Amino acid sequence: MFIFARKLSTNSANMKQIIGIVFLLFPTISSIAQPESEPGQLRYQTEMFASAASGTYTPFWLVSNRYGMAPLSAGNGYLSTGMMYERSWGKGFRWDAGIDLAVAAPRYRNVFVRQLYAELGYRSFLFTVGSKEQANSLWDKNLSSGDMVLSANARPIPEAKISMPSYAFVPGTGEWLAVKGDFGVGRSFDSRYLASFANGKQVYIEHVLWHHKAIFFRMEAPDNRFPVSLELGVQHGVQWGGVSTNPSLGKQPQSTVDFLRIVAGMSGGSNASESDQINVLGNQYGSYDIRLTYKREGWALRAYHQRYFEDKSGTIFGNGKDGLWGVQLDLAGVPWLQKMLVECIDTRNQTGPFHFIAFDHDKYPGVGGGADNYYNNGEYTTGLSYFNRSIGTPLLPSPEYNTDGSIGFKNNRVYAWHFGLSGQFSPRITYRVLFSTMDSWGTPYRPFPDNKRGTSGLLEMSYRPVRLPGWIFTGSIASDTGTFTGKSLGFALCVSKRGILPTRPK
């Protein structure tokens, strides 16, 4: 089940753990990996992943944007098994629930819950409670480097959320205008992991509360009467509440009034820190998203931009051209090259090198509040991470890469180019190619003496056998060069099975 190359080095203890997990749990896969039966409402999925690499870390694109499943250390593997139940009844109501358990090594805790959720839907609306892997971004989930506000890079944060996950037409607009969005509140459950990682060397906030809301509008002609469509959106996220490991700081504001403050993007009350009283309560961030699409028969061209911000200066475009810029070409009539995209990610400006709030605008024109220090915060020192993985773009390397037990992002002034290709050589064989070039200058407060740079690439091929319905075999080769994340060459094999279990006849 494992792919090795000559001279690949792996940790022997880790490999023993992985081998033990695979041989112990492989009978579980075999027992449910039966040919799909007649349609039902109870679905199952099983996934087994194993990799080996020559460097300290697993190559970047074998780890990133996989919902935090693949361990970072070289020589790793995981197995997950889950079941989901769906049911609908009259007048637009539906509900579903799911559980997905996983075993991984090497990892802080080898056994954990990958997904656990319940949902109740009515027409376009959906209420979700729990932890569920979702992709709500406008950008391509398989080829893009990732959403800067909320990507697929980290494990999903458990939350309660009401959403419109798919576009719904706005009444009275003749189906020209559609809307979707979400409003959720979550909580981190990584405090024990952080205590182990930081080893008492850092002050951070435990049991962090999260808030995310977004709204997207799409303007598109019905029946494709006009080839151009436009999507516009705003995302807003907040870290708030929780309890500091510094007893003198203690519990952070998290009353109902404080919740209303963070939802509205307001400053903190008298119970908040001095910084939060001057600025806004909690660690707030967000983005303006735009995508323009031109469609013709057999192909489509998309141009998009995500303007990231962390304070008022960013919301009024004081941070230059910082954000994600991309172009994607879809070729429905060319099976071997169905999609290709190129993206540029720039986070170097951050509204200038200095941070100052109170100044004389008449005497000193310009926008105050520079050195935005993306993904970091003075109180919420873990930054925008969950289990030390960035919840935004992985191209701002996660705190998990920190080798000294420190938390937070050491590497947030980045300039990167990212390329992606995908297609199929036959209905049973598909491929994906990712390649990124990255340069980094540290943070506004701790710049690197010499900038770090590197490249990361991935070639992935998947095979769906005709005689094994529901099975997918995926092989990958990936490599990193330079000093950005270190040098590494790695291989991986992923075997997955999805199907439907029969339900009792009525």
ROPARO-377466 format. One record per residue (C-alpha): residue number from 1; residue in one letter; x, y, z. Coordinates in steps of 0.02 Angstrom, whole numbers. Example, Ala and Ser with C-alpha at 12.3 -4.5 7.8 and 13.67 -1.06 7.14 Angstrom:
// ROPARO-377466
+-----+-----+--------+--------+--------+
!   n ! res !      x !      y !      z !
+-----+-----+--------+--------+--------+
!   1 !   a !    615 !   -225 !    390 !
!   2 !   s !    684 !    -53 !    357 !
+-----+-----+--------+--------+--------+
END
This chain:
// ROPARO-377466
+-----+-----+--------+--------+--------+
!   n ! res !      x !      y !      z !
+-----+-----+--------+--------+--------+
!   1 !   m !      0 !      0 !      0 !
!   2 !   f !    148 !    117 !     14 !
!   3 !   i !    252 !    196 !   -123 !
!   4 !   f !    437 !    223 !    -89 !
!   5 !   a !    580 !    297 !   -190 !
!   6 !   r !    761 !    252 !   -165 !
!   7 !   k !    846 !    356 !    -30 !
!   8 !   l !    681 !    416 !     42 !
!   9 !   s !    702 !    436 !    230 !
!  10 !   t !    558 !    411 !    352 !
!  11 !   n !    541 !    397 !    540 !
!  12 !   s !    537 !    210 !    579 !
!  13 !   a !    422 !    229 !    730 !
!  14 !   n !    299 !    329 !    626 !
!  15 !   m !    303 !    200 !    488 !
!  16 !   k !    268 !     60 !    613 !
!  17 !   q !    117 !    156 !    675 !
!  18 !   i !     53 !    180 !    498 !
!  19 !   i !     78 !     -1 !    449 !
!  20 !   g !    -10 !    -58 !    606 !
!  21 !   i !   -158 !     57 !    573 !
!  22 !   v !   -177 !      1 !    393 !
!  23 !   f !   -170 !   -187 !    429 !
!  24 !   l !   -283 !   -170 !    580 !
!  25 !   l !   -417 !    -72 !    490 !
!  26 !   f !   -407 !   -139 !    312 !
!  27 !   p !   -534 !   -276 !    353 !
!  28 !   t !   -656 !   -136 !    396 !
!  29 !   i !   -637 !    -66 !    221 !
!  30 !   s !   -658 !   -235 !    140 !
!  31 !   s !   -816 !   -273 !    237 !
!  32 !   i !   -909 !   -120 !    174 !
!  33 !   a !   -828 !   -106 !      4 !
!  34 !   q !   -966 !   -198 !    -85 !
!  35 !   p !  -1036 !   -151 !   -255 !
!  36 !   e !  -1162 !    -11 !   -242 !
!  37 !   s !  -1339 !    -71 !   -218 !
!  38 !   e !  -1503 !      2 !   -275 !
!  39 !   p !  -1526 !    186 !   -230 !
!  40 !   g !  -1556 !    222 !    -47 !
!  41 !   q !  -1530 !    358 !     80 !
!  42 !   l !  -1387 !    288 !    184 !
!  43 !   r !  -1216 !    326 !    110 !
!  44 !   y !  -1044 !    271 !    165 !
!  45 !   q !   -868 !    327 !    124 !
!  46 !   t !   -697 !    258 !    168 !
!  47 !   e !   -529 !    335 !    127 !
!  48 !   m !   -353 !    271 !    158 !
!  49 !   f !   -200 !    380 !    127 !
!  50 !   a !    -14 !    343 !    148 !
!  51 !   s !    140 !    441 !     98 !
!  52 !   a !    329 !    440 !    112 !
!  53 !   a !    449 !    585 !     86 !
!  54 !   s !    635 !    625 !     85 !
!  55 !   g !    628 !    785 !    188 !
!  56 !   t !    574 !    830 !    364 !
!  57 !   y !    401 !    875 !    303 !
!  58 !   t !    278 !    797 !    183 !
!  59 !   p !    280 !    901 !     22 !
!  60 !   f !    170 !   1056 !     28 !
!  61 !   w !     32 !   1004 !    -93 !
!  62 !   l !     15 !    830 !    -17 !
!  63 !   v !    -31 !    915 !    148 !
!  64 !   s !   -120 !   1077 !    101 !
!  65 !   n !   -307 !   1100 !     66 !
!  66 !   r !   -351 !    925 !    129 !
!  67 !   y !   -453 !    981 !    281 !
!  68 !   g !   -304 !    951 !    396 !
!  69 !   m !   -308 !    763 !    369 !
!  70 !   a !   -131 !    728 !    306 !
!  71 !   p !      0 !    743 !    446 !
!  72 !   l !    142 !    864 !    414 !
!  73 !   s !    285 !    748 !    466 !
!  74 !   a !    363 !    644 !    327 !
!  75 !   g !    306 !    463 !    323 !
!  76 !   n !    123 !    467 !    371 !
!  77 !   g !    -47 !    396 !    339 !
!  78 !   y !   -228 !    398 !    390 !
!  79 !   l !   -387 !    299 !    371 !
!  80 !   s !   -563 !    369 !    390 !
!  81 !   t !   -733 !    286 !    382 !
!  82 !   g !   -899 !    375 !    386 !
!  83 !   m !  -1085 !    358 !    358 !
!  84 !   m !  -1213 !    490 !    307 !
!  85 !   y !  -1402 !    478 !    310 !
!  86 !   e !  -1518 !    585 !    205 !
!  87 !   r !  -1705 !    602 !    202 !
!  88 !   s !  -1829 !    724 !    130 !
!  89 !   w !  -2015 !    745 !    147 !
!  90 !   g !  -2154 !    852 !     75 !
!  91 !   k !  -2158 !   1041 !     55 !
!  92 !   g !  -1970 !   1062 !     36 !
!  93 !   f !  -1907 !    994 !    203 !
!  94 !   r !  -1755 !    882 !    218 !
!  95 !   w !  -1631 !    826 !    349 !
!  96 !   d !  -1467 !    733 !    352 !
!  97 !   a !  -1333 !    682 !    475 !
!  98 !   g !  -1159 !    610 !    464 !
!  99 !   i !  -1013 !    543 !    562 !
! 100 !   d !   -837 !    511 !    500 !
! 101 !   l !   -703 !    438 !    613 !
! 102 !   a !   -518 !    440 !    573 !
! 103 !   v !   -353 !    364 !    628 !
! 104 !   a !   -190 !    450 !    580 !
! 105 !   a !     -5 !    439 !    620 !
! 106 !   p !    104 !    528 !    666 !
! 107 !   r !    -17 !    644 !    753 !
! 108 !   y !    -51 !    724 !    923 !
! 109 !   r !   -197 !    604 !    947 !
! 110 !   n !   -207 !    459 !    827 !
! 111 !   v !   -396 !    434 !    837 !
! 112 !   f !   -512 !    582 !    811 !
! 113 !   v !   -680 !    635 !    740 !
! 114 !   r !   -660 !    698 !    562 !
! 115 !   q !   -843 !    750 !    539 !
! 116 !   l !   -997 !    746 !    650 !
! 117 !   y !  -1148 !    847 !    600 !
! 118 !   a !  -1337 !    859 !    583 !
! 119 !   e !  -1431 !    970 !    460 !
! 120 !   l !  -1610 !   1027 !    435 !
! 121 !   g !  -1657 !   1107 !    271 !
! 122 !   y !  -1807 !   1198 !    202 !
! 123 !   r !  -1802 !   1244 !     19 !
! 124 !   s !  -1647 !   1354 !     -4 !
! 125 !   f !  -1608 !   1368 !    182 !
! 126 !   l !  -1501 !   1249 !    284 !
! 127 !   f !  -1467 !   1243 !    471 !
! 128 !   t !  -1309 !   1147 !    518 !
! 129 !   v !  -1242 !   1096 !    688 !
! 130 !   g !  -1073 !   1012 !    706 !
! 131 !   s !   -913 !    991 !    607 !
! 132 !   k !   -930 !    965 !    419 !
! 133 !   e !   -808 !    981 !    274 !
! 134 !   q !   -878 !   1109 !    153 !
! 135 !   a !   -816 !   1215 !      8 !
! 136 !   n !   -911 !   1380 !      0 !
! 137 !   s !   -782 !   1486 !    -91 !
! 138 !   l !   -806 !   1557 !   -265 !
! 139 !   w !   -637 !   1486 !   -317 !
! 140 !   d !   -611 !   1312 !   -392 !
! 141 !   k !   -595 !   1190 !   -247 !
! 142 !   n !   -477 !   1070 !   -339 !
! 143 !   l !   -359 !   1191 !   -425 !
! 144 !   s !   -357 !   1356 !   -330 !
! 145 !   s !   -225 !   1391 !   -198 !
! 146 !   g !   -369 !   1425 !    -79 !
! 147 !   d !   -486 !   1556 !     -8 !
! 148 !   m !   -395 !   1684 !    101 !
! 149 !   v !   -536 !   1693 !    230 !
! 150 !   l !   -598 !   1514 !    243 !
! 151 !   s !   -519 !   1374 !    142 !
! 152 !   a !   -510 !   1184 !    149 !
! 153 !   n !   -337 !   1188 !    230 !
! 154 !   a !   -384 !   1153 !    412 !
! 155 !   r !   -505 !   1038 !    499 !
! 156 !   p !   -681 !   1112 !    500 !
! 157 !   i !   -720 !   1210 !    658 !
! 158 !   p !   -876 !   1143 !    749 !
! 159 !   e !  -1014 !   1272 !    731 !
! 160 !   a !  -1198 !   1313 !    722 !
! 161 !   k !  -1237 !   1391 !    554 !
! 162 !   i !  -1384 !   1447 !    450 !
! 163 !   s !  -1347 !   1461 !    265 !
! 164 !   m !  -1405 !   1467 !     87 !
! 165 !   p !  -1267 !   1355 !     16 !
! 166 !   s !  -1325 !   1370 !   -165 !
! 167 !   y !  -1383 !   1521 !   -262 !
! 168 !   a !  -1570 !   1557 !   -249 !
! 169 !   f !  -1661 !   1680 !   -361 !
! 170 !   v !  -1715 !   1844 !   -284 !
! 171 !   p !  -1903 !   1868 !   -310 !
! 172 !   g !  -1952 !   2004 !   -430 !
! 173 !   t !  -1789 !   2005 !   -528 !
! 174 !   g !  -1843 !   1892 !   -670 !
! 175 !   e !  -1708 !   1765 !   -620 !
! 176 !   w !  -1572 !   1891 !   -661 !
! 177 !   l !  -1515 !   1906 !   -480 !
! 178 !   a !  -1474 !   1764 !   -360 !
! 179 !   v !  -1405 !   1763 !   -183 !
! 180 !   k !  -1319 !   1642 !    -63 !
! 181 !   g !  -1230 !   1660 !    104 !
! 182 !   d !  -1207 !   1599 !    281 !
! 183 !   f !  -1204 !   1654 !    463 !
! 184 !   g !  -1116 !   1543 !    590 !
! 185 !   v !  -1041 !   1536 !    764 !
! 186 !   g !   -911 !   1404 !    811 !
! 187 !   r !   -787 !   1354 !    945 !
! 188 !   s !   -610 !   1285 !    943 !
! 189 !   f !   -571 !   1118 !   1025 !
! 190 !   d !   -382 !   1119 !   1005 !
! 191 !   s !   -329 !   1181 !   1178 !
! 192 !   r !   -243 !   1018 !   1232 !
! 193 !   y !   -151 !   1009 !   1067 !
! 194 !   l !    -91 !   1189 !   1087 !
! 195 !   a !    -32 !   1154 !   1264 !
! 196 !   s !     71 !   1008 !   1199 !
! 197 !   f !    141 !   1106 !   1050 !
! 198 !   a !    184 !   1266 !   1145 !
! 199 !   n !    253 !   1168 !   1295 !
! 200 !   g !    215 !   1311 !   1415 !
! 201 !   k !    318 !   1437 !   1316 !
! 202 !   q !    175 !   1539 !   1244 !
! 203 !   v !     24 !   1637 !   1304 !
! 204 !   y !   -132 !   1606 !   1203 !
! 205 !   i !   -321 !   1600 !   1218 !
! 206 !   e !   -407 !   1432 !   1243 !
! 207 !   h !   -583 !   1384 !   1187 !
! 208 !   v !   -585 !   1523 !   1057 !
! 209 !   l !   -754 !   1568 !    985 !
! 210 !   w !   -773 !   1601 !    799 !
! 211 !   h !   -897 !   1695 !    693 !
! 212 !   h !   -912 !   1693 !    504 !
! 213 !   k !  -1039 !   1771 !    390 !
! 214 !   a !  -1043 !   1797 !    203 !
! 215 !   i !  -1161 !   1854 !     67 !
! 216 !   f !  -1138 !   1831 !   -120 !
! 217 !   f !  -1240 !   1900 !   -264 !
! 218 !   r !  -1241 !   1832 !   -442 !
! 219 !   m !  -1305 !   1931 !   -591 !
! 220 !   e !  -1334 !   1817 !   -739 !
! 221 !   a !  -1453 !   1815 !   -886 !
! 222 !   p !  -1584 !   1676 !   -883 !
! 223 !   d !  -1557 !   1535 !  -1008 !
! 224 !   n !  -1383 !   1604 !  -1050 !
! 225 !   r !  -1458 !   1741 !  -1158 !
! 226 !   f !  -1308 !   1851 !  -1118 !
! 227 !   p !  -1134 !   1774 !  -1104 !
! 228 !   v !  -1067 !   1879 !   -957 !
! 229 !   s !  -1108 !   1850 !   -774 !
! 230 !   l !  -1046 !   1939 !   -618 !
! 231 !   e !  -1028 !   1877 !   -439 !
! 232 !   l !   -995 !   1995 !   -293 !
! 233 !   g !   -974 !   1948 !   -111 !
! 234 !   v !   -916 !   2002 !     61 !
! 235 !   q !   -847 !   1889 !    198 !
! 236 !   h !   -822 !   1935 !    380 !
! 237 !   g !   -738 !   1828 !    513 !
! 238 !   v !   -698 !   1853 !    698 !
! 239 !   q !   -601 !   1763 !    834 !
! 240 !   w !   -673 !   1813 !   1003 !
! 241 !   g !   -710 !   1753 !   1180 !
! 242 !   g !   -613 !   1612 !   1261 !
! 243 !   v !   -497 !   1610 !   1411 !
! 244 !   s !   -315 !   1667 !   1411 !
! 245 !   t !   -180 !   1552 !   1481 !
! 246 !   n !   -116 !   1709 !   1568 !
! 247 !   p !   -218 !   1717 !   1731 !
! 248 !   s !   -203 !   1906 !   1735 !
! 249 !   l !   -298 !   1917 !   1570 !
! 250 !   g !   -422 !   1778 !   1606 !
! 251 !   k !   -590 !   1762 !   1520 !
! 252 !   q !   -617 !   1870 !   1367 !
! 253 !   p !   -780 !   1965 !   1332 !
! 254 !   q !   -911 !   1844 !   1268 !
! 255 !   s !  -1082 !   1903 !   1328 !
! 256 !   t !  -1233 !   1927 !   1216 !
! 257 !   v !  -1191 !   2111 !   1201 !
! 258 !   d !  -1012 !   2066 !   1153 !
! 259 !   f !  -1079 !   1948 !   1020 !
! 260 !   l !  -1181 !   2090 !    945 !
! 261 !   r !  -1024 !   2196 !    946 !
! 262 !   i !   -921 !   2071 !    849 !
! 263 !   v !  -1062 !   2038 !    725 !
! 264 !   a !  -1073 !   2225 !    690 !
! 265 !   g !   -884 !   2249 !    687 !
! 266 !   m !   -887 !   2368 !    836 !
! 267 !   s !   -756 !   2409 !    967 !
! 268 !   g !   -757 !   2324 !   1136 !
! 269 !   g !   -838 !   2388 !   1296 !
! 270 !   s !   -757 !   2428 !   1462 !
! 271 !   n !   -726 !   2242 !   1494 !
! 272 !   a !   -617 !   2225 !   1338 !
! 273 !   s !   -430 !   2256 !   1321 !
! 274 !   e !   -369 !   2432 !   1285 !
! 275 !   s !   -326 !   2380 !   1107 !
! 276 !   d !   -500 !   2310 !   1077 !
! 277 !   q !   -579 !   2467 !   1146 !
! 278 !   i !   -479 !   2574 !   1026 !
! 279 !   n !   -500 !   2459 !    875 !
! 280 !   v !   -633 !   2322 !    865 !
! 281 !   l !   -678 !   2181 !    982 !
! 282 !   g !   -586 !   2018 !    948 !
! 283 !   n !   -480 !   1976 !    796 !
! 284 !   q !   -582 !   2031 !    646 !
! 285 !   y !   -542 !   2001 !    463 !
! 286 !   g !   -629 !   1976 !    296 !
! 287 !   s !   -629 !   2002 !    109 !
! 288 !   y !   -716 !   2077 !    -40 !
! 289 !   d !   -738 !   1943 !   -175 !
! 290 !   i !   -775 !   1968 !   -359 !
! 291 !   r !   -783 !   1849 !   -507 !
! 292 !   l !   -825 !   1891 !   -687 !
! 293 !   t !   -870 !   1748 !   -805 !
! 294 !   y !   -883 !   1747 !   -995 !
! 295 !   k !   -968 !   1591 !  -1063 !
! 296 !   r !   -980 !   1524 !  -1239 !
! 297 !   e !  -1028 !   1353 !  -1301 !
! 298 !   g !   -895 !   1230 !  -1246 !
! 299 !   w !   -788 !   1350 !  -1145 !
! 300 !   a !   -790 !   1484 !  -1010 !
! 301 !   l !   -664 !   1615 !   -952 !
! 302 !   r !   -666 !   1675 !   -771 !
! 303 !   a !   -570 !   1819 !   -693 !
! 304 !   y !   -576 !   1845 !   -505 !
! 305 !   h !   -504 !   1943 !   -360 !
! 306 !   q !   -512 !   1924 !   -172 !
! 307 !   r !   -462 !   2082 !    -78 !
! 308 !   y !   -414 !   2031 !     97 !
! 309 !   f !   -425 !   2151 !    246 !
! 310 !   e !   -395 !   2147 !    434 !
! 311 !   d !   -440 !   2323 !    488 !
! 312 !   k !   -521 !   2483 !    429 !
! 313 !   s !   -373 !   2531 !    322 !
! 314 !   g !   -396 !   2370 !    224 !
! 315 !   t !   -584 !   2393 !    204 !
! 316 !   i !   -554 !   2561 !    119 !
! 317 !   f !   -420 !   2487 !      4 !
! 318 !   g !   -270 !   2558 !     96 !
! 319 !   n !   -173 !   2395 !     76 !
! 320 !   g !   -128 !   2417 !   -107 !
! 321 !   k !   -155 !   2266 !   -218 !
! 322 !   d !   -146 !   2138 !    -77 !
! 323 !   g !   -253 !   1984 !   -103 !
! 324 !   l !   -285 !   1845 !   -225 !
! 325 !   w !   -294 !   1875 !   -413 !
! 326 !   g !   -341 !   1738 !   -535 !
! 327 !   v !   -393 !   1686 !   -710 !
! 328 !   q !   -472 !   1517 !   -752 !
! 329 !   l !   -513 !   1439 !   -919 !
! 330 !   d !   -639 !   1296 !   -929 !
! 331 !   l !   -638 !   1190 !  -1088 !
! 332 !   a !   -786 !   1071 !  -1085 !
! 333 !   g !   -748 !   1013 !  -1262 !
! 334 !   v !   -566 !    964 !  -1225 !
! 335 !   p !   -571 !    814 !  -1107 !
! 336 !   w !   -382 !    802 !  -1083 !
! 337 !   l !   -373 !    985 !  -1028 !
! 338 !   q !   -538 !   1030 !   -947 !
! 339 !   k !   -477 !   1168 !   -831 !
! 340 !   m !   -325 !   1276 !   -808 !
! 341 !   l !   -294 !   1427 !   -698 !
! 342 !   v !   -160 !   1548 !   -643 !
! 343 !   e !   -163 !   1646 !   -480 !
! 344 !   c !    -56 !   1781 !   -400 !
! 345 !   i !    -56 !   1801 !   -211 !
! 346 !   d !     18 !   1961 !   -140 !
! 347 !   t !     20 !   2008 !     45 !
! 348 !   r !    171 !   2123 !     51 !
! 349 !   n !     88 !   2293 !     69 !
! 350 !   q !    -15 !   2272 !    229 !
! 351 !   t !    -54 !   2461 !    226 !
! 352 !   g !    129 !   2506 !    246 !
! 353 !   p !    268 !   2459 !    366 !
! 354 !   f !    210 !   2555 !    521 !
! 355 !   h !     56 !   2545 !    631 !
! 356 !   f !    -14 !   2707 !    700 !
! 357 !   i !   -195 !   2747 !    743 !
! 358 !   a !   -204 !   2926 !    807 !
! 359 !   f !   -120 !   3052 !    693 !
! 360 !   d !   -155 !   3219 !    612 !
! 361 !   h !   -233 !   3181 !    442 !
! 362 !   d !   -217 !   3363 !    388 !
! 363 !   k !    -32 !   3370 !    427 !
! 364 !   y !      7 !   3190 !    374 !
! 365 !   p !   -108 !   3136 !    231 !
! 366 !   g !   -139 !   2952 !    206 !
! 367 !   v !   -214 !   2800 !    287 !
! 368 !   g !   -165 !   2757 !    465 !
! 369 !   g !   -155 !   2583 !    539 !
! 370 !   g !    -16 !   2498 !    440 !
! 371 !   a !     85 !   2340 !    475 !
! 372 !   d !    -77 !   2240 !    472 !
! 373 !   n !     17 !   2078 !    513 !
! 374 !   y !   -105 !   1964 !    420 !
! 375 !   y !   -172 !   1811 !    511 !
! 376 !   n !    -90 !   1869 !    676 !
! 377 !   n !   -164 !   1960 !    825 !
! 378 !   g !    -97 !   2028 !    990 !
! 379 !   e !   -225 !   1941 !   1100 !
! 380 !   y !   -269 !   1791 !    991 !
! 381 !   t !    -88 !   1738 !    968 !
! 382 !   t !   -131 !   1575 !    879 !
! 383 !   g !   -193 !   1682 !    735 !
! 384 !   l !   -310 !   1617 !    602 !
! 385 !   s !   -269 !   1435 !    633 !
! 386 !   y !   -354 !   1279 !    699 !
! 387 !   f !   -245 !   1137 !    763 !
! 388 !   n !   -102 !   1248 !    700 !
! 389 !   r !   -162 !   1240 !    518 !
! 390 !   s !   -208 !   1401 !    429 !
! 391 !   i !   -395 !   1415 !    401 !
! 392 !   g !   -356 !   1530 !    255 !
! 393 !   t !   -234 !   1511 !    112 !
! 394 !   p !    -95 !   1385 !    146 !
! 395 !   l !     25 !   1500 !     52 !
! 396 !   l !     43 !   1594 !    216 !
! 397 !   p !    130 !   1445 !    299 !
! 398 !   s !     40 !   1374 !    450 !
! 399 !   p !    110 !   1386 !    628 !
! 400 !   e !    133 !   1198 !    620 !
! 401 !   y !    292 !   1233 !    523 !
! 402 !   n !    367 !   1326 !    673 !
! 403 !   t !    506 !   1218 !    743 !
! 404 !   d !    532 !   1312 !    907 !
! 405 !   g !    360 !   1282 !    984 !
! 406 !   s !    302 !   1458 !    946 !
! 407 !   i !    126 !   1492 !    887 !
! 408 !   g !     62 !   1617 !    761 !
! 409 !   f !    116 !   1653 !    582 !
! 410 !   k !    300 !   1694 !    556 !
! 411 !   n !    282 !   1708 !    369 !
! 412 !   n !    142 !   1823 !    310 !
! 413 !   r !    225 !   1944 !    187 !
! 414 !   v !    215 !   1832 !     34 !
! 415 !   y !    219 !   1850 !   -154 !
! 416 !   a !    172 !   1691 !   -246 !
! 417 !   w !    115 !   1626 !   -416 !
! 418 !   h !      7 !   1471 !   -426 !
! 419 !   f !    -41 !   1365 !   -577 !
! 420 !   g !   -167 !   1224 !   -593 !
! 421 !   l !   -220 !   1101 !   -730 !
! 422 !   s !   -346 !    960 !   -732 !
! 423 !   g !   -425 !    844 !   -859 !
! 424 !   q !   -455 !    664 !   -905 !
! 425 !   f !   -368 !    542 !  -1021 !
! 426 !   s !   -523 !    431 !  -1020 !
! 427 !   p !   -686 !    425 !   -923 !
! 428 !   r !   -592 !    318 !   -794 !
! 429 !   i !   -426 !    411 !   -781 !
! 430 !   t !   -414 !    591 !   -722 !
! 431 !   y !   -267 !    700 !   -672 !
! 432 !   r !   -225 !    860 !   -578 !
! 433 !   v !    -68 !    966 !   -583 !
! 434 !   l !    -24 !   1104 !   -458 !
! 435 !   f !    132 !   1212 !   -459 !
! 436 !   s !    174 !   1362 !   -351 !
! 437 !   t !    321 !   1481 !   -337 !
! 438 !   m !    335 !   1574 !   -172 !
! 439 !   d !    438 !   1715 !    -97 !
! 440 !   s !    423 !   1775 !     83 !
! 441 !   w !    493 !   1917 !    187 !
! 442 !   g !    433 !   1865 !    361 !
! 443 !   t !    312 !   1982 !    452 !
! 444 !   p !    305 !   2173 !    465 !
! 445 !   y !    372 !   2161 !    643 !
! 446 !   r !    499 !   2022 !    615 !
! 447 !   p !    563 !   2028 !    435 !
! 448 !   f !    684 !   1897 !    375 !
! 449 !   p !    864 !   1956 !    346 !
! 450 !   d !    857 !   1860 !    181 !
! 451 !   n !    693 !   1821 !     96 !
! 452 !   k !    640 !   1640 !     87 !
! 453 !   r !    591 !   1567 !    -80 !
! 454 !   g !    541 !   1400 !   -151 !
! 455 !   t !    431 !   1301 !   -268 !
! 456 !   s !    302 !   1165 !   -236 !
! 457 !   g !    226 !   1048 !   -364 !
! 458 !   l !    103 !    904 !   -372 !
! 459 !   l !     56 !    776 !   -505 !
! 460 !   e !    -95 !    673 !   -459 !
! 461 !   m !   -186 !    538 !   -559 !
! 462 !   s !   -346 !    447 !   -513 !
! 463 !   y !   -417 !    284 !   -581 !
! 464 !   r !   -596 !    223 !   -565 !
! 465 !   p !   -605 !     38 !   -615 !
! 466 !   v !   -755 !    -18 !   -716 !
! 467 !   r !   -772 !   -180 !   -618 !
! 468 !   l !   -758 !    -95 !   -448 !
! 469 !   p !   -897 !     35 !   -440 !
! 470 !   g !   -868 !    171 !   -312 !
! 471 !   w !   -681 !    136 !   -293 !
! 472 !   i !   -552 !    272 !   -332 !
! 473 !   f !   -364 !    240 !   -333 !
! 474 !   t !   -258 !    399 !   -330 !
! 475 !   g !    -69 !    408 !   -345 !
! 476 !   s !     29 !    569 !   -317 !
! 477 !   i !    206 !    631 !   -331 !
! 478 !   a !    254 !    799 !   -256 !
! 479 !   s !    409 !    900 !   -222 !
! 480 !   d !    467 !   1057 !   -132 !
! 481 !   t !    625 !   1156 !   -166 !
! 482 !   g !    709 !   1304 !    -85 !
! 483 !   t !    693 !   1376 !     91 !
! 484 !   f !    507 !   1419 !     97 !
! 485 !   t !    454 !   1253 !    174 !
! 486 !   g !    614 !   1155 !    145 !
! 487 !   k !    667 !   1026 !     15 !
! 488 !   s !    567 !    866 !      0 !
! 489 !   l !    516 !    736 !   -128 !
! 490 !   g !    366 !    628 !    -88 !
! 491 !   f !    245 !    497 !   -151 !
! 492 !   a !     70 !    455 !    -93 !
! 493 !   l !    -68 !    330 !   -125 !
! 494 !   c !   -249 !    360 !    -81 !
! 495 !   v !   -384 !    226 !    -96 !
! 496 !   s !   -565 !    276 !    -70 !
! 497 !   k !   -734 !    192 !    -83 !
! 498 !   r !   -905 !    274 !    -84 !
! 499 !   g !  -1073 !    194 !   -104 !
! 500 !   i !  -1252 !    178 !    -47 !
! 501 !   l !  -1312 !     48 !     78 !
! 502 !   p !  -1483 !    -28 !     48 !
! 503 !   t !  -1625 !     30 !    160 !
! 504 !   r !  -1768 !    -80 !    217 !
! 505 !   p !  -1911 !    -86 !     92 !
! 506 !   k !  -2069 !      4 !    144 !
+-----+-----+--------+--------+--------+
END
